[in-house]
Amino acid sequence: MLTIKCAQCQAKLFKYHKIGRGKVLRCWKSRIKRLYQAEFQENRIVCRGCGNEIGEIEERSIKMKQDKFIYTGTKDSQ
């Protein structure tokens, strides 16, 4: 389980269940387990604390912007 955080203000955004070893390029909406400071606005997800745009919302996933977030936790192997 990963904790996705804002790169600017270090606020917790959401908990995400990552499967596989690769980079966090997309977050599937069905695997987001808990929202903290993340806010959905139109077609993007932003940090409520500082307004940093974390990613773009697609149909079933969120396309993450690599330099806008950091994460802690472990990835589950398949």
N, C-alpha and C positions, 0 to 999 in steps of 0.2 A: 504494500500500500504506500503510495507516494503522497506527500503533502506538497501541493503546488503553492509557491509564494511569489509575491510581487518582487521584481528585481529592484525597484526604486525604494519602496518603503518597508519591505520585508514582512508585510502583512500576509497572514494565511488566507488563501483564496478558496481552495477546495481540496478534498481528499479524493484520490483517483486510484483505481485498481489497475495497475499497469501489468500487462502480460507480455513477456518477451524481453530480450536484452537490449533492443535498439533504443535510439533517441526518442524523446517525447515530441513527435512531430504533430500528432493528432491525438485528441482526447475524445473517446467515444462517449456520448452523452449517457448511455446506459451504464457505464462504469464509474461515473461520478457518484460518490457515496454520500458526501456531505458538503454543503456550501457554507463558507465563512464570510469573507469580504467580497466575494465575486458578485457581480451584478450583470445581468443580461440586458443589453440595450440594442434594440433593432437587430442588426446582423453582426454584433460584436460582443465580446465579454470584457469588462473593465474592472479595475480595482476600485472599490468604494472609497478607500482611503486617499488615494492620490490621483485617480483618474487615468492611470496607465492602461493602455489598451493591450490586453493579453493575447487575444486571438480573434479570429473571424468565425462566426457560426455558420456551419453548413447544414445540410439536411439532417444527418445523423451524427455529426461529429463537430469538433472545434479545431480548426487549423491554428496551431499555436505559433506565436512569433518568438523565435528562439532567444532573442536578446532581452525580452520583456519579463521573463519569469525565471525562477530557480526552483529546485525541488530537493526534498530530503526524503529518506525512507528507502525501501527496498523494492526491486522489481521481482515479480513472480516469474519463474521459468516455466515453460510449457511442460 
